[in-house]
């Protein structure tokens, strides 16, 4: 205890080791009382410091981590590796070769960095299962914060590396024609360049987010807006809009939607699809009732317009081709279970996770093939066009005429299929 006095002013210092308290008493205060009060406060400070748990740079539990043996065991059993990662060994290591330079870290004199192989394994396992960061902390013996950072960095790398490879970055008329040929072959709808829809991705309510992310399904979400080809591969994806916006509103704000509205997608010129008629049909995208009818965007008839058999047949044919986008969402969610539960992360992080899942979906299907998953998923979306709120936007007369031309084509001898009347419940 040190007492310093100068010009009738004094201060009291109580210190021990590297801790001290300083007090400037008032002139009217008793010196002995002030020292006693300060001493009591200092003892409390010491007790508080002694009760604090030691903070580790690397926790002892994690210091002896070594999962290389676990990875080797997985590599020796392809079936277990597939069950663990939801992709085969060849695909995993091809993915690693693409993203390794972006996710690897350098060792330091103080600690060994987590190898790129482990970083990718942690991320793929997280996407496949949706495990919480605490579970990854104990399972992989890394800090929960470290797991979060690894997954975020790796998902960003996956999106940046794979999106130019597996998404349509430079649309050309020839590419659109190839897609439309597959739509006609698989789903009996000519001149279709893609199926458009949105999916709500569950998230926890953001801090100070209010109701911005609260959707019509009564939970918080961000919106995944996608265009897929005839085989369920993503062509364009936009993620991140708040869940309270409708699919039509999200579409108009998306990059694809803006290019569609500005007519900069390089769609092929209209062509004749019925040799018996001189009518030229434009190339179109298929959407549900939440979108606006456009000469290049077809949507089903509203219930109030289903007064004729040919309109009912058109709705069946439209739904049959359009629902491939919902099949793609379903297949991706079954592959990556993180999309089946509410993400306990910030919306920006959830956006990064979703984008990574989309490009991984395309890569896996490209590398490992399509094993009838589209057809099996079709069973789950037989009735899928009646759950959306129809848009109030008015379409042009030209757009209505294009749809009427497709209606007439689907009931003509060259455009009809043998089972359409039964499936349309006529």
Secondary structure in CASP SS format (residue, H / E / C, confidence):
PFRMAT SS
TARGET T0000
AUTHOR 0000-0000-0000
METHOD secondary structure of the structure
MODEL  1
X C 1.00
X E 1.00
X E 1.00
X E 1.00
X E 1.00
X E 1.00
X C 1.00
X C 1.00
X E 1.00
X E 1.00
X E 1.00
X E 1.00
X E 1.00
X E 1.00
X E 1.00
X E 1.00
X C 1.00
X C 1.00
X E 1.00
X E 1.00
X E 1.00
X E 1.00
X E 1.00
X C 1.00
X C 1.00
X C 1.00
X C 1.00
X C 1.00
X C 1.00
X C 1.00
X H 1.00
X H 1.00
X H 1.00
X H 1.00
X H 1.00
X H 1.00
X H 1.00
X H 1.00
X H 1.00
X H 1.00
X H 1.00
X H 1.00
X H 1.00
X H 1.00
X H 1.00
X H 1.00
X H 1.00
X H 1.00
X H 1.00
X H 1.00
X H 1.00
X C 1.00
X C 1.00
X C 1.00
X C 1.00
X C 1.00
X C 1.00
X C 1.00
X C 1.00
X H 1.00
X H 1.00
X H 1.00
X H 1.00
X C 1.00
X C 1.00
X C 1.00
X C 1.00
X H 1.00
X H 1.00
X H 1.00
X H 1.00
X H 1.00
X H 1.00
X H 1.00
X H 1.00
X C 1.00
X C 1.00
X H 1.00
X H 1.00
X H 1.00
X H 1.00
X H 1.00
X H 1.00
X H 1.00
X H 1.00
X C 1.00
X C 1.00
X C 1.00
X H 1.00
X H 1.00
X H 1.00
X H 1.00
X H 1.00
X H 1.00
X H 1.00
X H 1.00
X H 1.00
X H 1.00
X H 1.00
X H 1.00
X H 1.00
X H 1.00
X H 1.00
X C 1.00
X C 1.00
X C 1.00
X C 1.00
X C 1.00
X C 1.00
X C 1.00
X C 1.00
X C 1.00
X C 1.00
X C 1.00
X C 1.00
X H 1.00
X H 1.00
X H 1.00
X H 1.00
X H 1.00
X H 1.00
X H 1.00
X H 1.00
X H 1.00
X H 1.00
X H 1.00
X H 1.00
X H 1.00
X H 1.00
X C 1.00
X C 1.00
X C 1.00
X H 1.00
X H 1.00
X H 1.00
X H 1.00
X H 1.00
X H 1.00
X H 1.00
X H 1.00
X C 1.00
X C 1.00
X C 1.00
X H 1.00
X H 1.00
X H 1.00
X H 1.00
X H 1.00
X H 1.00
X H 1.00
X H 1.00
X H 1.00
X H 1.00
X H 1.00
X H 1.00
X H 1.00
X H 1.00
X H 1.00
X H 1.00
X H 1.00
X H 1.00
X H 1.00
X H 1.00
X H 1.00
X H 1.00
X H 1.00
X C 1.00
X C 1.00
X C 1.00
X C 1.00
X C 1.00
X C 1.00
X H 1.00
X H 1.00
X H 1.00
X H 1.00
X H 1.00
X H 1.00
X H 1.00
X H 1.00
X H 1.00
X H 1.00
X H 1.00
X H 1.00
X H 1.00
X H 1.00
X H 1.00
X C 1.00
X C 1.00
X C 1.00
X C 1.00
X E 1.00
X E 1.00
X E 1.00
X E 1.00
X E 1.00
X E 1.00
X E 1.00
X E 1.00
X E 1.00
X E 1.00
X E 1.00
X E 1.00
X C 1.00
X C 1.00
X C 1.00
X C 1.00
X C 1.00
X C 1.00
X C 1.00
X C 1.00
X C 1.00
X C 1.00
X E 1.00
X C 1.00
X C 1.00
X C 1.00
X C 1.00
X C 1.00
X E 1.00
X E 1.00
X E 1.00
X E 1.00
X E 1.00
X E 1.00
X E 1.00
X E 1.00
X E 1.00
X C 1.00
X C 1.00
X C 1.00
X C 1.00
X C 1.00
X E 1.00
X E 1.00
X E 1.00
X E 1.00
X E 1.00
X E 1.00
X E 1.00
X E 1.00
X E 1.00
X C 1.00
X C 1.00
X C 1.00
X C 1.00
X H 1.00
X H 1.00
X H 1.00
X H 1.00
X H 1.00
X H 1.00
X H 1.00
X C 1.00
X H 1.00
X H 1.00
X H 1.00
X H 1.00
X H 1.00
X H 1.00
X H 1.00
X C 1.00
X C 1.00
X C 1.00
X C 1.00
X C 1.00
X C 1.00
X C 1.00
X C 1.00
X C 1.00
X E 1.00
X E 1.00
X C 1.00
X C 1.00
X C 1.00
X C 1.00
X C 1.00
X C 1.00
X C 1.00
X E 1.00
X E 1.00
X C 1.00
X C 1.00
X E 1.00
X E 1.00
X E 1.00
X C 1.00
X C 1.00
X C 1.00
X C 1.00
X C 1.00
X C 1.00
X C 1.00
X E 1.00
X C 1.00
X C 1.00
X E 1.00
X E 1.00
X C 1.00
X C 1.00
X C 1.00
X C 1.00
X H 1.00
X H 1.00
X H 1.00
X C 1.00
X C 1.00
X C 1.00
X H 1.00
X H 1.00
X H 1.00
X H 1.00
X H 1.00
X H 1.00
X H 1.00
X H 1.00
X H 1.00
X H 1.00
X H 1.00
X H 1.00
X H 1.00
X H 1.00
X C 1.00
X H 1.00
X H 1.00
X H 1.00
X H 1.00
X H 1.00
X H 1.00
X H 1.00
X H 1.00
X H 1.00
X H 1.00
X H 1.00
X H 1.00
X C 1.00
X H 1.00
X H 1.00
X H 1.00
X H 1.00
X C 1.00
X C 1.00
X E 1.00
X C 1.00
X C 1.00
X C 1.00
X H 1.00
X H 1.00
X H 1.00
X H 1.00
X H 1.00
X H 1.00
X H 1.00
X H 1.00
X H 1.00
X H 1.00
X H 1.00
X H 1.00
X H 1.00
X H 1.00
X H 1.00
X H 1.00
X H 1.00
X H 1.00
X H 1.00
X H 1.00
X H 1.00
X H 1.00
X C 1.00
X C 1.00
X C 1.00
X C 1.00
X H 1.00
X H 1.00
X H 1.00
X H 1.00
X H 1.00
X H 1.00
X H 1.00
X H 1.00
X H 1.00
X C 1.00
X C 1.00
X C 1.00
X C 1.00
X C 1.00
X C 1.00
X C 1.00
X C 1.00
X C 1.00
X C 1.00
X C 1.00
X C 1.00
X C 1.00
X C 1.00
X C 1.00
X H 1.00
X H 1.00
X H 1.00
X H 1.00
X H 1.00
X H 1.00
X H 1.00
X H 1.00
X H 1.00
X H 1.00
X H 1.00
X H 1.00
X H 1.00
X H 1.00
X C 1.00
X C 1.00
X C 1.00
X C 1.00
X C 1.00
X C 1.00
X C 1.00
X C 1.00
X C 1.00
X H 1.00
X H 1.00
X H 1.00
X H 1.00
X C 1.00
X C 1.00
X C 1.00
END
